[in-house]
């Protein structure tokens, strides 16, 4: 019963997302495309955030997008037109295939390696502190434990004598 209800909810959610995506206006599609491509004027920003007031490259790219939208092309087709015209360097996010796949995989791999190194280093820092807290010969040997106890008694007596000097 629960599984079928979950599947129905999932199906309804996907249908609503599809309806919402289909209801986008051409202006919204142009805005989305402008966020997914770089302006190639040299400003190193997305097309929508190009800071140049009279940027010819920006105007040309917007003209291509508007022409393709008027022709009824989809967002992926318009992006492909821009790639065909300007090359893959126009895309803000590299496509996830070929050598560009490294740009998608390496950050995660680097994060995992860094996490492993951090855990290893912290464990090594803590290990000497734990070994210092437990004397080396105290586990399993009665005479070493007795010697440590005698040393503790001597130290305690010396500290008590020093404290008496300050109190009196």
Buried (B, 14 or more C-beta within 10 A) or exposed (E): EEEEEEEEEEEEEEEEEEEEEEEEEEEEBBBBBBEBBBBBBEBEBBBBEBEEEEBEBBEBBBEBBBEBBEEEBEBEEBBEBBBEEBEEEBBEEBEEEEEEEEEEEEEEEEEEEEEEEEEEEEEEEEEEEEEEEEEEEEEEEEEBBEBBEEEEEEEEEEEEEEEEEEEE
